[in-house]
């Protein structure tokens, strides 16, 4: 039975009850007027009169038809089923935000946050002795969480179970249950204290005025709105639960992989989703797990597009579609029509203007990360560009097979050099809507020797993947190339000799060394060289133009 039907039935029963003389001991003629005489002033009540001007038969709250002045101001007219619906929605939203959903900033629900904060206030650090769990529950109930003690204790127990959380936030002493669903002992028997991870990741900066504090339920205490998390804890431990029909189910992930992703983002803020998934490819459950289904670990962007294509509901207003040419989007839309009779045939696809006119349609797919890497490359100084070219020359054919095919696709005349016109046409063929000035910036970024063209090695260097750049053997080989005398340092003369070998003109050797030389001894050691290579952008390179911050996004397997 629907909510509105239930409320209408309740309204009917209410009217019958109000009009029965056995309950109110007065005639049936006008029970509402007698009720009003017996009610204290200032109270509002539900009218038992028949529904008036209700479109769906619901009960309407209204004033007495015989009252003076157009009705008693204490009686507010509204439909009961609408009022109940609005009140329930307000309650549901407050429960969702205040009880059920975790905050993305610290990955915690309010009850978990209050438990950790209460333990922090009690001084229950990992270096102190254990204290009774009942003391923590009482502290939370009395100051921050006016709900049942069972809910608080169950949440505390879960944060101490290694089989429930990938990284437990509380250290428990005693019987805290088992993976076989055995319950924990009563709170008066168990003891707990904070886990070092919770102190380091969630509570270390709490006393440094990093987050806002708000009054508690009775305005007698202050509690933080969120804990100052140093890691995305929502990804670390995930979240699960359900309240008022809304479910939360976010899987946990490996701490080491999560740190690797953060380091990759620090080094390359423009890293694509496919690149980040190489560091954190899948969830990491505390009890292990098996990936089921035929999609396996398909990259998330591929999976999302796969689902959208399957249902024919691509959102062309969201990324990456605004950067795709109109002709390509028109063809895709017509190919995804659900009605087979209206859907394009293979012959109609081949005859589409985007495929036919000027050969705009590409016959080779372009990786979505390539342009992003070229844009990052333009922010590097010339020294780092030369080092990347050294690494590119040392790679095997298998490691750069995809980039080699891409270079051939853009190099239309097979001259081994990509000109400005070839780069412009190649980007246009893959649907990149860039201005000529932006393409020129990319051209100048990759052209290390300022020859006016991009040769094969320069192209490979500009589009190298991050994991190849940071490999120890590649970094050591590049450093050894510049360190001609094997002294362990790159000197001014050695760097000048390398610039001459690469044909780099107007090289400011002193500025190159100054940007990398951290100890200011006029030389570059191996650690300083590695720090430069792992840095997202060097000070010697200027900021990228805003127009270059939009990248091509065409799905392709690496």
Residue pairs with C-beta under 8 A, 6 or more apart in sequence:
1 9
3 81
3 84
3 85
3 88
4 56
4 58
4 81
4 85
7 58
7 59
7 80
7 81
7 84
8 56
8 57
8 58
8 59
8 81
11 51
11 58
11 59
11 80
11 81
14 46
14 48
14 59
15 48
15 50
15 59
17 23
18 24
18 31
18 35
18 48
19 28
19 31
19 48
21 27
21 28
24 31
24 34
24 35
26 34
30 66
31 48
32 47
32 48
32 49
32 64
33 64
33 66
35 45
35 48
36 45
36 64
36 72
39 45
41 74
42 74
43 74
44 74
44 75
44 76
45 75
46 59
46 61
46 80
47 59
47 60
47 61
47 62
47 63
47 64
47 75
49 62
49 65
51 57
51 58
51 59
51 60
52 60
52 62
53 60
54 60
54 79
56 81
58 79
58 80
58 81
58 82
59 79
59 80
59 81
60 77
60 78
60 79
60 80
61 75
61 76
61 77
61 78
61 79
61 80
62 71
62 75
62 77
63 70
63 71
63 72
63 75
63 77
64 71
64 72
64 75
91 244
92 244
92 245
92 246
95 243
95 244
96 243
96 244
96 246
98 110
99 109
99 110
99 111
99 243
100 109
100 241
100 242
100 243
100 244
100 246
100 248
101 109
101 246
101 248
102 108
102 109
102 234
102 239
102 248
102 250
103 109
103 113
103 226
103 234
104 234
105 226
105 229
106 113
106 202
106 226
106 227
106 228
106 229
106 233
106 234
107 229
107 232
107 233
107 234
107 235
107 236
107 237
107 238
107 239
108 116
108 202
108 226
108 227
108 233
109 155
109 239
109 241
110 145
111 140
111 145
111 147
111 151
111 152
111 155
112 155
112 159
112 169
113 224
113 226
113 227
114 140
114 144
114 145
114 223
115 136
115 140
115 152
115 155
115 156
115 159
115 170
116 159
116 169
116 170
116 194
116 198
116 202
116 203
116 227
117 144
117 206
117 223
117 224
117 227
118 136
118 139
118 140
118 143
118 144
119 136
119 170
119 192
119 193
119 194
120 194
120 203
120 206
121 139
122 131
122 135
122 136
122 139
124 131
124 136
124 192
124 193
124 194
125 193
125 194
125 199
126 171
126 193
126 194
126 195
126 196
126 199
128 193
129 193
130 171
130 173
130 191
130 192
130 193
131 191
131 192
131 193
132 187
132 188
132 190
132 191
133 153
133 156
133 172
133 187
133 188
133 190
133 191
133 192
134 187
134 188
136 156
136 192
137 149
137 152
137 153
137 156
137 187
138 149
140 152
141 147
141 149
141 152
143 216
143 220
143 221
143 223
144 216
144 217
144 221
144 223
145 152
146 217
149 187
153 184
153 187
156 170
156 192
157 172
157 176
157 177
157 184
157 190
158 164
158 165
159 165
159 168
159 169
159 170
160 168
160 169
160 170
160 171
160 172
160 176
160 192
161 168
161 172
161 176
161 177
162 168
162 286
163 178
163 179
163 286
163 287
164 286
165 237
165 252
165 286
166 236
166 237
166 238
166 252
166 253
166 254
166 255
166 284
166 285
166 286
167 195
167 197
167 236
167 237
167 252
167 255
168 195
168 197
169 194
169 195
169 197
169 198
169 202
169 237
170 192
170 193
170 194
170 195
170 198
171 192
171 193
171 194
171 195
172 190
172 191
172 192
173 190
173 191
173 192
173 193
174 184
174 185
174 189
174 190
174 191
175 184
175 185
175 189
175 190
176 184
176 185
176 190
177 183
177 184
179 287
184 190
194 203
200 230
201 229
201 230
201 231
201 233
201 236
202 227
202 228
202 229
202 230
202 233
203 227
203 228
204 228
204 230
205 228
205 230
206 224
206 227
206 228
208 228
210 228
211 224
211 225
211 226
211 227
211 228
212 224
212 225
212 226
213 222
213 223
213 224
213 225
214 222
214 223
214 224
214 225
215 221
215 222
215 223
216 222
216 223
231 255
231 258
231 259
231 262
232 258
232 262
234 250
235 250
235 252
235 253
235 258
236 252
236 253
236 255
236 258
237 252
238 249
238 250
238 251
238 252
238 253
238 283
239 248
239 249
239 250
240 248
240 249
240 250
241 247
241 248
242 248
251 283
251 285
252 283
252 284
252 285
252 286
253 280
253 283
253 284
254 280
254 284
257 279
257 280
257 281
257 284
258 280
260 279
260 280
261 276
261 279
261 280
264 271
264 275
264 276
264 279
264 466
265 271
265 276
266 536
267 466
267 470
267 534
267 535
267 536
268 275
268 376
268 466
268 536
269 536
270 372
270 375
270 376
270 549
270 551
271 372
271 466
272 368
272 369
272 372
272 551
272 553
273 299
273 300
273 301
274 299
274 301
274 368
274 369
274 558
275 369
275 465
275 466
277 299
277 300
278 467
281 297
282 291
282 297
283 289
291 297
295 303
295 306
298 306
299 557
301 368
301 553
301 555
302 555
302 557
305 314
305 555
308 314
308 315
309 336
312 336
312 337
312 338
314 321
314 332
314 333
314 336
315 321
316 329
316 333
319 553
320 368
320 552
320 553
320 554
321 329
322 550
323 431
323 432
323 433
323 550
323 551
323 552
323 553
324 431
324 433
324 553
324 554
325 354
325 360
325 428
325 431
325 433
327 352
327 353
327 354
327 360
328 354
328 361
328 431
330 352
330 354
331 344
331 349
331 352
331 354
331 355
334 343
334 344
334 352
335 343
335 344
335 349
336 343
337 343
337 344
344 352
349 355
350 356
354 360
354 361
355 361
359 429
360 428
360 429
361 429
362 409
362 429
362 430
362 431
363 409
364 405
364 406
364 409
365 430
365 554
365 556
366 406
366 409
366 430
366 552
366 554
366 556
367 402
367 406
367 554
367 556
367 558
368 551
368 552
368 553
368 554
368 555
368 556
369 465
369 551
369 558
370 403
370 406
370 463
370 552
371 427
371 432
371 442
371 551
371 552
372 551
373 462
373 463
373 464
373 465
374 442
374 445
374 446
374 462
374 463
375 442
375 445
375 544
375 548
375 549
375 551
376 536
376 537
377 385
377 388
377 445
377 446
377 461
377 462
377 463
378 441
378 442
378 444
378 445
378 446
378 541
378 544
378 548
379 445
379 536
379 537
379 538
379 541
379 542
379 543
379 544
380 388
380 537
380 538
380 540
380 541
381 511
381 512
381 515
381 538
381 539
381 540
381 541
382 448
382 499
382 504
382 507
382 512
382 540
383 495
383 512
383 515
383 516
383 532
383 538
383 540
384 532
384 533
384 538
385 448
385 461
386 448
386 498
386 499
386 502
386 504
387 478
387 479
387 482
387 529
387 532
387 533
388 461
388 462
388 464
388 469
388 478
389 448
389 457
389 458
389 460
389 461
389 502
390 477
390 478
390 481
390 482
391 461
391 464
391 468
391 469
391 474
391 475
391 477
391 478
392 400
392 457
392 460
392 461
392 464
393 457
394 474
394 477
394 478
395 460
395 468
397 404
399 468
400 460
402 558
403 459
403 460
403 463
404 456
404 460
406 463
407 418
407 456
407 459
407 460
408 414
409 426
410 418
410 422
410 423
410 426
411 417
411 418
411 422
412 422
412 425
412 426
413 422
416 455
416 456
417 451
417 453
417 454
417 455
418 426
418 453
418 454
418 455
418 459
419 452
419 453
420 439
420 440
420 443
420 452
423 439
423 442
423 443
423 454
424 436
424 439
427 434
427 439
427 552
430 552
430 554
431 552
431 554
432 552
434 442
434 547
434 548
435 547
437 547
438 545
438 547
438 548
441 545
441 548
442 548
443 454
445 462
446 454
446 458
446 459
446 461
446 462
447 453
447 454
447 458
448 458
448 461
448 502
448 504
449 458
449 502
449 503
449 504
449 505
450 503
450 504
450 505
451 503
454 462
465 558
468 474
469 475
469 533
469 534
470 533
470 534
475 529
475 530
475 533
476 526
478 529
478 533
479 490
479 526
479 529
479 530
480 486
481 498
482 490
482 494
482 495
482 498
482 529
483 489
483 490
483 494
484 494
484 497
485 494
488 525
488 526
489 523
489 524
489 525
490 523
490 524
490 525
490 529
491 522
491 523
492 509
492 510
492 513
492 522
495 509
495 512
495 513
495 524
496 507
496 509
499 507
499 509
511 540
512 540
513 522
513 523
513 524
515 532
515 538
515 539
515 540
516 524
516 528
516 529
516 531
516 532
516 538
517 523
517 524
517 528
518 528
518 531
519 525
519 528
532 538
